Amino acid sequence: ISFAHHVMTYYWMLERDKARFNDALKRIDINPLGAAALSGTTHPIDRQKTQELLDFASLYENSLDAVSDRD
C-alpha cells in the first residue's frame, strides 16, 4: 500500500472520533440547573431563562434524570 493510503487511515479514524464528539456534545447540552440534589429546588429559579443565558440547547424535564446516571 502507498504511504498516502496509510496516512488516510488515520484521517478517517479521526473523522469518526470527531463525529462521536459532536454527538456527545449534542447529548450533554442540557441545562441541569434547578434539579438540586434530587427533587428540584424551592428557590425561585427560572430554568428557561438560565437555559437561554447559558446557551443550553434544552432543559432536563425530570430532576431525578438530571442528577443521576441510571441508563
mmCIF file of the N, C-alpha and C atoms, coordinates in Angstrom:
data_MODEL
# 
_entry.id   MODEL 
# 
loop_
_atom_site.group_PDB 
_atom_site.id 
_atom_site.type_symbol 
_atom_site.label_atom_id 
_atom_site.label_alt_id 
_atom_site.label_comp_id 
_atom_site.label_asym_id 
_atom_site.label_entity_id 
_atom_site.label_seq_id 
_atom_site.pdbx_PDB_ins_code 
_atom_site.Cartn_x 
_atom_site.Cartn_y 
_atom_site.Cartn_z 
_atom_site.occupancy 
_atom_site.B_iso_or_equiv 
_atom_site.pdbx_formal_charge 
_atom_site.auth_seq_id 
_atom_site.auth_comp_id 
_atom_site.auth_asym_id 
_atom_site.auth_atom_id 
_atom_site.pdbx_PDB_model_num 
ATOM 1   N N  . ILE A 1 1  ? 0.842   -1.195 0.000  1.00 0.00 ? 1  ILE A N  1 
ATOM 2   C CA . ILE A 1 1  ? 0.000   0.000  0.000  1.00 0.00 ? 1  ILE A CA 1 
ATOM 3   C C  . ILE A 1 1  ? 0.880   1.249  0.000  1.00 0.00 ? 1  ILE A C  1 
ATOM 4   N N  . SER A 1 2  ? 0.304   2.328  -0.471 1.00 0.00 ? 2  SER A N  1 
ATOM 5   C CA . SER A 1 2  ? 1.081   3.572  -0.516 1.00 0.00 ? 2  SER A CA 1 
ATOM 6   C C  . SER A 1 2  ? 1.083   4.249  0.856  1.00 0.00 ? 2  SER A C  1 
ATOM 7   N N  . PHE A 1 3  ? 2.048   5.139  1.035  1.00 0.00 ? 3  PHE A N  1 
ATOM 8   C CA . PHE A 1 3  ? 2.130   5.906  2.281  1.00 0.00 ? 3  PHE A CA 1 
ATOM 9   C C  . PHE A 1 3  ? 0.878   6.763  2.459  1.00 0.00 ? 3  PHE A C  1 
ATOM 10  N N  . ALA A 1 4  ? 0.388   7.341  1.372  1.00 0.00 ? 4  ALA A N  1 
ATOM 11  C CA . ALA A 1 4  ? -0.822  8.171  1.438  1.00 0.00 ? 4  ALA A CA 1 
ATOM 12  C C  . ALA A 1 4  ? -2.018  7.349  1.921  1.00 0.00 ? 4  ALA A C  1 
ATOM 13  N N  . HIS A 1 5  ? -2.118  6.136  1.432  1.00 0.00 ? 5  HIS A N  1 
ATOM 14  C CA . HIS A 1 5  ? -3.213  5.259  1.863  1.00 0.00 ? 5  HIS A CA 1 
ATOM 15  C C  . HIS A 1 5  ? -3.116  4.990  3.369  1.00 0.00 ? 5  HIS A C  1 
ATOM 16  N N  . HIS A 1 6  ? -1.920  4.755  3.837  1.00 0.00 ? 6  HIS A N  1 
ATOM 17  C CA . HIS A 1 6  ? -1.687  4.522  5.263  1.00 0.00 ? 6  HIS A CA 1 
ATOM 18  C C  . HIS A 1 6  ? -2.063  5.760  6.081  1.00 0.00 ? 6  HIS A C  1 
ATOM 19  N N  . VAL A 1 7  ? -1.637  6.939  5.642  1.00 0.00 ? 7  VAL A N  1 
ATOM 20  C CA . VAL A 1 7  ? -1.938  8.180  6.364  1.00 0.00 ? 7  VAL A CA 1 
ATOM 21  C C  . VAL A 1 7  ? -3.443  8.448  6.379  1.00 0.00 ? 7  VAL A C  1 
ATOM 22  N N  . MET A 1 8  ? -4.122  8.158  5.282  1.00 0.00 ? 8  MET A N  1 
ATOM 23  C CA . MET A 1 8  ? -5.573  8.388  5.224  1.00 0.00 ? 8  MET A CA 1 
ATOM 24  C C  . MET A 1 8  ? -6.328  7.504  6.216  1.00 0.00 ? 8  MET A C  1 
ATOM 25  N N  . THR A 1 9  ? -5.728  6.394  6.614  1.00 0.00 ? 9  THR A N  1 
ATOM 26  C CA . THR A 1 9  ? -6.328  5.561  7.658  1.00 0.00 ? 9  THR A CA 1 
ATOM 27  C C  . THR A 1 9  ? -6.561  6.386  8.915  1.00 0.00 ? 9  THR A C  1 
ATOM 28  N N  . TYR A 1 10 ? -5.566  7.165  9.295  1.00 0.00 ? 10 TYR A N  1 
ATOM 29  C CA . TYR A 1 10 ? -5.675  7.994  10.498 1.00 0.00 ? 10 TYR A CA 1 
ATOM 30  C C  . TYR A 1 10 ? -6.663  9.138  10.301 1.00 0.00 ? 10 TYR A C  1 
ATOM 31  N N  . TYR A 1 11 ? -6.711  9.665  9.100  1.00 0.00 ? 11 TYR A N  1 
ATOM 32  C CA . TYR A 1 11 ? -7.686  10.719 8.806  1.00 0.00 ? 11 TYR A CA 1 
ATOM 33  C C  . TYR A 1 11 ? -9.102  10.209 9.064  1.00 0.00 ? 11 TYR A C  1 
ATOM 34  N N  . TRP A 1 12 ? -9.434  9.041  8.525  1.00 0.00 ? 12 TRP A N  1 
ATOM 35  C CA . TRP A 1 12 ? -10.788 8.509  8.686  1.00 0.00 ? 12 TRP A CA 1 
ATOM 36  C C  . TRP A 1 12 ? -11.079 8.121  10.133 1.00 0.00 ? 12 TRP A C  1 
ATOM 37  N N  . MET A 1 13 ? -10.080 7.634  10.841 1.00 0.00 ? 13 MET A N  1 
ATOM 38  C CA . MET A 1 13 ? -10.269 7.346  12.266 1.00 0.00 ? 13 MET A CA 1 
ATOM 39  C C  . MET A 1 13 ? -10.613 8.623  13.023 1.00 0.00 ? 13 MET A C  1 
ATOM 40  N N  . LEU A 1 14 ? -9.874  9.692  12.734 1.00 0.00 ? 14 LEU A N  1 
ATOM 41  C CA . LEU A 1 14 ? -10.120 10.968 13.413 1.00 0.00 ? 14 LEU A CA 1 
ATOM 42  C C  . LEU A 1 14 ? -11.462 11.574 13.014 1.00 0.00 ? 14 LEU A C  1 
ATOM 43  N N  . GLU A 1 15 ? -11.884 11.361 11.782 1.00 0.00 ? 15 GLU A N  1 
ATOM 44  C CA . GLU A 1 15 ? -13.205 11.837 11.361 1.00 0.00 ? 15 GLU A CA 1 
ATOM 45  C C  . GLU A 1 15 ? -14.309 11.152 12.172 1.00 0.00 ? 15 GLU A C  1 
ATOM 46  N N  . ARG A 1 16 ? -14.166 9.854  12.406 1.00 0.00 ? 16 ARG A N  1 
ATOM 47  C CA . ARG A 1 16 ? -15.151 9.142  13.226 1.00 0.00 ? 16 ARG A CA 1 
ATOM 48  C C  . ARG A 1 16 ? -15.121 9.644  14.659 1.00 0.00 ? 16 ARG A C  1 
ATOM 49  N N  . ASP A 1 17 ? -13.925 9.897  15.189 1.00 0.00 ? 17 ASP A N  1 
ATOM 50  C CA . ASP A 1 17 ? -13.816 10.450 16.540 1.00 0.00 ? 17 ASP A CA 1 
ATOM 51  C C  . ASP A 1 17 ? -14.490 11.812 16.625 1.00 0.00 ? 17 ASP A C  1 
ATOM 52  N N  . LYS A 1 18 ? -14.290 12.634 15.613 1.00 0.00 ? 18 LYS A N  1 
ATOM 53  C CA . LYS A 1 18 ? -14.923 13.956 15.581 1.00 0.00 ? 18 LYS A CA 1 
ATOM 54  C C  . LYS A 1 18 ? -16.447 13.821 15.598 1.00 0.00 ? 18 LYS A C  1 
ATOM 55  N N  . ALA A 1 19 ? -16.971 12.885 14.833 1.00 0.00 ? 19 ALA A N  1 
ATOM 56  C CA . ALA A 1 19 ? -18.419 12.657 14.804 1.00 0.00 ? 19 ALA A CA 1 
ATOM 57  C C  . ALA A 1 19 ? -18.921 12.210 16.174 1.00 0.00 ? 19 ALA A C  1 
ATOM 58  N N  . ARG A 1 20 ? -18.148 11.371 16.851 1.00 0.00 ? 20 ARG A N  1 
ATOM 59  C CA . ARG A 1 20 ? -18.535 10.920 18.194 1.00 0.00 ? 20 ARG A CA 1 
ATOM 60  C C  . ARG A 1 20 ? -18.558 12.083 19.177 1.00 0.00 ? 20 ARG A C  1 
ATOM 61  N N  . PHE A 1 21 ? -17.548 12.954 19.114 1.00 0.00 ? 21 PHE A N  1 
ATOM 62  C CA . PHE A 1 21 ? -17.526 14.128 19.992 1.00 0.00 ? 21 PHE A CA 1 
ATOM 63  C C  . PHE A 1 21 ? -18.714 15.040 19.713 1.00 0.00 ? 21 PHE A C  1 
ATOM 64  N N  . ASN A 1 22 ? -19.022 15.263 18.449 1.00 0.00 ? 22 ASN A N  1 
ATOM 65  C CA . ASN A 1 22 ? -20.163 16.114 18.111 1.00 0.00 ? 22 ASN A CA 1 
ATOM 66  C C  . ASN A 1 22 ? -21.466 15.515 18.614 1.00 0.00 ? 22 ASN A C  1 
ATOM 67  N N  . ASP A 1 23 ? -21.604 14.201 18.504 1.00 0.00 ? 23 ASP A N  1 
ATOM 68  C CA . ASP A 1 23 ? -22.795 13.535 19.018 1.00 0.00 ? 23 ASP A CA 1 
ATOM 69  C C  . ASP A 1 23 ? -22.870 13.665 20.537 1.00 0.00 ? 23 ASP A C  1 
ATOM 70  N N  . ALA A 1 24 ? -21.747 13.493 21.210 1.00 0.00 ? 24 ALA A N  1 
ATOM 71  C CA . ALA A 1 24 ? -21.717 13.619 22.671 1.00 0.00 ? 24 ALA A CA 1 
ATOM 72  C C  . ALA A 1 24 ? -22.075 15.036 23.103 1.00 0.00 ? 24 ALA A C  1 
ATOM 73  N N  . LEU A 1 25 ? -21.583 16.031 22.397 1.00 0.00 ? 25 LEU A N  1 
ATOM 74  C CA . LEU A 1 25 ? -21.906 17.415 22.744 1.00 0.00 ? 25 LEU A CA 1 
ATOM 75  C C  . LEU A 1 25 ? -23.400 17.685 22.636 1.00 0.00 ? 25 LEU A C  1 
ATOM 76  N N  . LYS A 1 26 ? -24.044 17.120 21.630 1.00 0.00 ? 26 LYS A N  1 
ATOM 77  C CA . LYS A 1 26 ? -25.499 17.280 21.492 1.00 0.00 ? 26 LYS A CA 1 
ATOM 78  C C  . LYS A 1 26 ? -26.225 16.637 22.676 1.00 0.00 ? 26 LYS A C  1 
ATOM 79  N N  . ARG A 1 27 ? -25.733 15.499 23.127 1.00 0.00 ? 27 ARG A N  1 
ATOM 80  C CA . ARG A 1 27 ? -26.391 14.770 24.208 1.00 0.00 ? 27 ARG A CA 1 
ATOM 81  C C  . ARG A 1 27 ? -26.207 15.418 25.573 1.00 0.00 ? 27 ARG A C  1 
ATOM 82  N N  . ILE A 1 28 ? -25.120 16.166 25.776 1.00 0.00 ? 28 ILE A N  1 
ATOM 83  C CA . ILE A 1 28 ? -24.876 16.760 27.093 1.00 0.00 ? 28 ILE A CA 1 
ATOM 84  C C  . ILE A 1 28 ? -25.232 18.236 27.162 1.00 0.00 ? 28 ILE A C  1 
ATOM 85  N N  . ASP A 1 29 ? -25.744 18.801 26.089 1.00 0.00 ? 29 ASP A N  1 
ATOM 86  C CA . ASP A 1 29 ? -26.091 20.223 26.048 1.00 0.00 ? 29 ASP A CA 1 
ATOM 87  C C  . ASP A 1 29 ? -27.482 20.448 26.643 1.00 0.00 ? 29 ASP A C  1 
ATOM 88  N N  . ILE A 1 30 ? -27.657 20.010 27.897 1.00 0.00 ? 30 ILE A N  1 
ATOM 89  C CA . ILE A 1 30 ? -28.943 20.094 28.588 1.00 0.00 ? 30 ILE A CA 1 
ATOM 90  C C  . ILE A 1 30 ? -28.734 20.801 29.921 1.00 0.00 ? 30 ILE A C  1 
ATOM 91  N N  . ASN A 1 31 ? -29.588 21.763 30.217 1.00 0.00 ? 31 ASN A N  1 
ATOM 92  C CA . ASN A 1 31 ? -29.467 22.565 31.431 1.00 0.00 ? 31 ASN A CA 1 
ATOM 93  C C  . ASN A 1 31 ? -29.924 21.772 32.663 1.00 0.00 ? 31 ASN A C  1 
ATOM 94  N N  . PRO A 1 32 ? -29.019 21.478 33.621 1.00 0.00 ? 32 PRO A N  1 
ATOM 95  C CA . PRO A 1 32 ? -29.401 20.749 34.826 1.00 0.00 ? 32 PRO A CA 1 
ATOM 96  C C  . PRO A 1 32 ? -29.808 21.663 35.983 1.00 0.00 ? 32 PRO A C  1 
ATOM 97  N N  . LEU A 1 33 ? -29.650 22.980 35.818 1.00 0.00 ? 33 LEU A N  1 
ATOM 98  C CA . LEU A 1 33 ? -29.921 23.896 36.931 1.00 0.00 ? 33 LEU A CA 1 
ATOM 99  C C  . LEU A 1 33 ? -31.374 23.802 37.380 1.00 0.00 ? 33 LEU A C  1 
ATOM 100 N N  . GLY A 1 34 ? -31.566 23.802 38.674 1.00 0.00 ? 34 GLY A N  1 
ATOM 101 C CA . GLY A 1 34 ? -32.896 23.681 39.248 1.00 0.00 ? 34 GLY A CA 1 
ATOM 102 C C  . GLY A 1 34 ? -33.229 22.267 39.673 1.00 0.00 ? 34 GLY A C  1 
ATOM 103 N N  . ALA A 1 35 ? -32.397 21.305 39.325 1.00 0.00 ? 35 ALA A N  1 
ATOM 104 C CA . ALA A 1 35 ? -32.650 19.919 39.715 1.00 0.00 ? 35 ALA A CA 1 
ATOM 105 C C  . ALA A 1 35 ? -32.249 19.677 41.160 1.00 0.00 ? 35 ALA A C  1 
ATOM 106 N N  . ALA A 1 36 ? -31.329 20.477 41.683 1.00 0.00 ? 36 ALA A N  1 
ATOM 107 C CA . ALA A 1 36 ? -30.800 20.350 43.045 1.00 0.00 ? 36 ALA A CA 1 
ATOM 108 C C  . ALA A 1 36 ? -30.219 18.955 43.244 1.00 0.00 ? 36 ALA A C  1 
ATOM 109 N N  . ALA A 1 37 ? -30.384 18.392 44.435 1.00 0.00 ? 37 ALA A N  1 
ATOM 110 C CA . ALA A 1 37 ? -29.762 17.105 44.716 1.00 0.00 ? 37 ALA A CA 1 
ATOM 111 C C  . ALA A 1 37 ? -30.609 15.930 44.244 1.00 0.00 ? 37 ALA A C  1 
ATOM 112 N N  . LEU A 1 38 ? -31.881 16.159 43.986 1.00 0.00 ? 38 LEU A N  1 
ATOM 113 C CA . LEU A 1 38 ? -32.741 15.051 43.584 1.00 0.00 ? 38 LEU A CA 1 
ATOM 114 C C  . LEU A 1 38 ? -34.124 15.501 43.145 1.00 0.00 ? 38 LEU A C  1 
ATOM 115 N N  . SER A 1 39 ? -34.766 16.317 43.966 1.00 0.00 ? 39 SER A N  1 
ATOM 116 C CA . SER A 1 39 ? -36.189 16.584 43.740 1.00 0.00 ? 39 SER A CA 1 
ATOM 117 C C  . SER A 1 39 ? -36.492 18.035 43.408 1.00 0.00 ? 39 SER A C  1 
ATOM 118 N N  . GLY A 1 40 ? -35.561 18.723 42.803 1.00 0.00 ? 40 GLY A N  1 
ATOM 119 C CA . GLY A 1 40 ? -35.804 20.118 42.453 1.00 0.00 ? 40 GLY A CA 1 
ATOM 120 C C  . GLY A 1 40 ? -35.374 21.045 43.575 1.00 0.00 ? 40 GLY A C  1 
ATOM 121 N N  . THR A 1 41 ? -35.714 22.303 43.434 1.00 0.00 ? 41 THR A N  1 
ATOM 122 C CA . THR A 1 41 ? -35.318 23.299 44.416 1.00 0.00 ? 41 THR A CA 1 
ATOM 123 C C  . THR A 1 41 ? -36.494 24.181 44.787 1.00 0.00 ? 41 THR A C  1 
ATOM 124 N N  . THR A 1 42 ? -36.449 24.729 45.988 1.00 0.00 ? 42 THR A N  1 
ATOM 125 C CA . THR A 1 42 ? -37.501 25.653 46.419 1.00 0.00 ? 42 THR A CA 1 
ATOM 126 C C  . THR A 1 42 ? -37.153 27.092 46.057 1.00 0.00 ? 42 THR A C  1 
ATOM 127 N N  . HIS A 1 43 ? -35.932 27.316 45.583 1.00 0.00 ? 43 HIS A N  1 
ATOM 128 C CA . HIS A 1 43 ? -35.543 28.664 45.159 1.00 0.00 ? 43 HIS A CA 1 
ATOM 129 C C  . HIS A 1 43 ? -36.270 29.019 43.859 1.00 0.00 ? 43 HIS A C  1 
ATOM 130 N N  . PRO A 1 44 ? -36.666 30.264 43.726 1.00 0.00 ? 44 PRO A N  1 
ATOM 131 C CA . PRO A 1 44 ? -37.398 30.670 42.519 1.00 0.00 ? 44 PRO A CA 1 
ATOM 132 C C  . PRO A 1 44 ? -36.470 30.799 41.307 1.00 0.00 ? 44 PRO A C  1 
ATOM 133 N N  . ILE A 1 45 ? -36.139 29.689 40.707 1.00 0.00 ? 45 ILE A N  1 
ATOM 134 C CA . ILE A 1 45 ? -35.231 29.667 39.558 1.00 0.00 ? 45 ILE A CA 1 
ATOM 135 C C  . ILE A 1 45 ? -36.050 29.581 38.274 1.00 0.00 ? 45 ILE A C  1 
ATOM 136 N N  . ASP A 1 46 ? -35.785 30.485 37.363 1.00 0.00 ? 46 ASP A N  1 
ATOM 137 C CA . ASP A 1 46 ? -36.410 30.430 36.042 1.00 0.00 ? 46 ASP A CA 1 
ATOM 138 C C  . ASP A 1 46 ? -35.509 29.580 35.149 1.00 0.00 ? 46 ASP A C  1 
ATOM 139 N N  . ARG A 1 47 ? -35.836 28.318 35.049 1.00 0.00 ? 47 ARG A N  1 
ATOM 140 C CA . ARG A 1 47 ? -34.984 27.382 34.319 1.00 0.00 ? 47 ARG A CA 1 
ATOM 141 C C  . ARG A 1 47 ? -34.876 27.738 32.841 1.00 0.00 ? 47 ARG A C  1 
ATOM 142 N N  . GLN A 1 48 ? -35.966 28.211 32.278 1.00 0.00 ? 48 GLN A N  1 
ATOM 143 C CA . GLN A 1 48 ? -35.956 28.614 30.869 1.00 0.00 ? 48 GLN A CA 1 
ATOM 144 C C  . GLN A 1 48 ? -34.995 29.781 30.642 1.00 0.00 ? 48 GLN A C  1 
ATOM 145 N N  . LYS A 1 49 ? -35.013 30.736 31.570 1.00 0.00 ? 49 LYS A N  1 
ATOM 146 C CA . LYS A 1 49 ? -34.129 31.900 31.449 1.00 0.00 ? 49 LYS A CA 1 
ATOM 147 C C  . LYS A 1 49 ? -32.657 31.489 31.602 1.00 0.00 ? 49 LYS A C  1 
ATOM 148 N N  . THR A 1 50 ? -32.365 30.610 32.574 1.00 0.00 ? 50 THR A N  1 
ATOM 149 C CA . THR A 1 50 ? -30.972 30.168 32.726 1.00 0.00 ? 50 THR A CA 1 
ATOM 150 C C  . THR A 1 50 ? -30.524 29.367 31.506 1.00 0.00 ? 50 THR A C  1 
ATOM 151 N N  . GLN A 1 51 ? -31.439 28.633 30.910 1.00 0.00 ? 51 GLN A N  1 
ATOM 152 C CA . GLN A 1 51 ? -31.106 27.906 29.684 1.00 0.00 ? 51 GLN A CA 1 
ATOM 153 C C  . GLN A 1 51 ? -30.696 28.884 28.590 1.00 0.00 ? 51 GLN A C  1 
ATOM 154 N N  . GLU A 1 52 ? -31.461 29.951 28.439 1.00 0.00 ? 52 GLU A N  1 
ATOM 155 C CA . GLU A 1 52 ? -31.150 30.947 27.410 1.00 0.00 ? 52 GLU A CA 1 
ATOM 156 C C  . GLU A 1 52 ? -29.843 31.680 27.725 1.00 0.00 ? 52 GLU A C  1 
ATOM 157 N N  . LEU A 1 53 ? -29.671 32.093 28.984 1.00 0.00 ? 53 LEU A N  1 
ATOM 158 C CA . LEU A 1 53 ? -28.474 32.842 29.364 1.00 0.00 ? 53 LEU A CA 1 
ATOM 159 C C  . LEU A 1 53 ? -27.195 32.016 29.217 1.00 0.00 ? 53 LEU A C  1 
ATOM 160 N N  . LEU A 1 54 ? -27.282 30.735 29.539 1.00 0.00 ? 54 LEU A N  1 
ATOM 161 C CA . LEU A 1 54 ? -26.111 29.861 29.474 1.00 0.00 ? 54 LEU A CA 1 
ATOM 162 C C  . LEU A 1 54 ? -25.990 29.126 28.141 1.00 0.00 ? 54 LEU A C  1 
ATOM 163 N N  . ASP A 1 55 ? -26.932 29.394 27.245 1.00 0.00 ? 55 ASP A N  1 
ATOM 164 C CA . ASP A 1 55 ? -26.903 28.858 25.882 1.00 0.00 ? 55 ASP A CA 1 
ATOM 165 C C  . ASP A 1 55 ? -26.943 27.332 25.833 1.00 0.00 ? 55 ASP A C  1 
ATOM 166 N N  . PHE A 1 56 ? -27.799 26.735 26.672 1.00 0.00 ? 56 PHE A N  1 
ATOM 167 C CA . PHE A 1 56 ? -28.045 25.298 26.586 1.00 0.00 ? 56 PHE A CA 1 
ATOM 168 C C  . PHE A 1 56 ? -29.081 25.045 25.498 1.00 0.00 ? 56 PHE A C  1 
ATOM 169 N N  . ALA A 1 57 ? -29.033 23.891 24.875 1.00 0.00 ? 57 ALA A N  1 
ATOM 170 C CA . ALA A 1 57 ? -29.978 23.552 23.816 1.00 0.00 ? 57 ALA A CA 1 
ATOM 171 C C  . ALA A 1 57 ? -31.349 23.182 24.368 1.00 0.00 ? 57 ALA A C  1 
ATOM 172 N N  . SER A 1 58 ? -31.387 22.573 25.568 1.00 0.00 ? 58 SER A N  1 
ATOM 173 C CA . SER A 1 58 ? -32.665 22.151 26.132 1.00 0.00 ? 58 SER A CA 1 
ATOM 174 C C  . SER A 1 58 ? -32.571 22.053 27.647 1.00 0.00 ? 58 SER A C  1 
ATOM 175 N N  . LEU A 1 59 ? -33.697 21.674 28.252 1.00 0.00 ? 59 LEU A N  1 
ATOM 176 C CA . LEU A 1 59 ? -33.790 21.505 29.704 1.00 0.00 ? 59 LEU A CA 1 
ATOM 177 C C  . LEU A 1 59 ? -34.038 20.039 30.032 1.00 0.00 ? 59 LEU A C  1 
ATOM 178 N N  . TYR A 1 60 ? -33.563 19.616 31.199 1.00 0.00 ? 60 TYR A N  1 
ATOM 179 C CA . TYR A 1 60 ? -33.995 18.315 31.702 1.00 0.00 ? 60 TYR A CA 1 
ATOM 180 C C  . TYR A 1 60 ? -35.447 18.455 32.128 1.00 0.00 ? 60 TYR A C  1 
ATOM 181 N N  . GLU A 1 61 ? -36.262 17.490 31.777 1.00 0.00 ? 61 GLU A N  1 
ATOM 182 C CA . GLU A 1 61 ? -37.674 17.521 32.148 1.00 0.00 ? 61 GLU A CA 1 
ATOM 183 C C  . GLU A 1 61 ? -37.912 16.880 33.510 1.00 0.00 ? 61 GLU A C  1 
ATOM 184 N N  . ASN A 1 62 ? -36.957 16.087 33.975 1.00 0.00 ? 62 ASN A N  1 
ATOM 185 C CA . ASN A 1 62 ? -37.125 15.349 35.214 1.00 0.00 ? 62 ASN A CA 1 
ATOM 186 C C  . ASN A 1 62 ? -35.886 15.548 36.078 1.00 0.00 ? 62 ASN A C  1 
ATOM 187 N N  . SER A 1 63 ? -36.080 16.002 37.334 1.00 0.00 ? 63 SER A N  1 
ATOM 188 C CA . SER A 1 63 ? -34.937 16.311 38.199 1.00 0.00 ? 63 SER A CA 1 
ATOM 189 C C  . SER A 1 63 ? -34.116 15.069 38.549 1.00 0.00 ? 63 SER A C  1 
ATOM 190 N N  . LEU A 1 64 ? -34.759 13.936 38.741 1.00 0.00 ? 64 LEU A N  1 
ATOM 191 C CA . LEU A 1 64 ? -34.026 12.703 39.048 1.00 0.00 ? 64 LEU A CA 1 
ATOM 192 C C  . LEU A 1 64 ? -33.144 12.297 37.869 1.00 0.00 ? 64 LEU A C  1 
ATOM 193 N N  . ASP A 1 65 ? -33.668 12.433 36.681 1.00 0.00 ? 65 ASP A N  1 
ATOM 194 C CA . ASP A 1 65 ? -32.890 12.129 35.480 1.00 0.00 ? 65 ASP A CA 1 
ATOM 195 C C  . ASP A 1 65 ? -31.697 13.071 35.354 1.00 0.00 ? 65 ASP A C  1 
ATOM 196 N N  . ALA A 1 66 ? -31.857 14.324 35.770 1.00 0.00 ? 66 ALA A N  1 
ATOM 197 C CA . ALA A 1 66 ? -30.790 15.321 35.638 1.00 0.00 ? 66 ALA A CA 1 
ATOM 198 C C  . ALA A 1 66 ? -29.602 15.035 36.549 1.00 0.00 ? 66 ALA A C  1 
ATOM 199 N N  . VAL A 1 67 ? -29.839 14.452 37.705 1.00 0.00 ? 67 VAL A N  1 
ATOM 200 C CA . VAL A 1 67 ? -28.761 14.286 38.684 1.00 0.00 ? 67 VAL A CA 1 
ATOM 201 C C  . VAL A 1 67 ? -28.305 12.847 38.869 1.00 0.00 ? 67 VAL A C  1 
ATOM 202 N N  . SER A 1 68 ? -28.877 11.913 38.123 1.00 0.00 ? 68 SER A N  1 
ATOM 203 C CA . SER A 1 68 ? -28.478 10.519 38.307 1.00 0.00 ? 68 SER A CA 1 
ATOM 204 C C  . SER A 1 68 ? -28.047 9.907  36.985 1.00 0.00 ? 68 SER A C  1 
ATOM 205 N N  . ASP A 1 69 ? -27.405 8.788  37.074 1.00 0.00 ? 69 ASP A N  1 
ATOM 206 C CA . ASP A 1 69 ? -26.955 8.068  35.892 1.00 0.00 ? 69 ASP A CA 1 
ATOM 207 C C  . ASP A 1 69 ? -27.537 6.666  35.965 1.00 0.00 ? 69 ASP A C  1 
ATOM 208 N N  . ARG A 1 70 ? -28.746 6.527  35.497 1.00 0.00 ? 70 ARG A N  1 
ATOM 209 C CA . ARG A 1 70 ? -29.441 5.247  35.614 1.00 0.00 ? 70 ARG A CA 1 
ATOM 210 C C  . ARG A 1 70 ? -29.602 4.528  34.277 1.00 0.00 ? 70 ARG A C  1 
ATOM 211 N N  . ASP A 1 71 ? -29.010 5.065  33.213 1.00 0.00 ? 71 ASP A N  1 
ATOM 212 C CA . ASP A 1 71 ? -29.182 4.398  31.923 1.00 0.00 ? 71 ASP A CA 1 
ATOM 213 C C  . ASP A 1 71 ? -27.911 3.864  31.354 1.00 0.00 ? 71 ASP A C  1 
# 
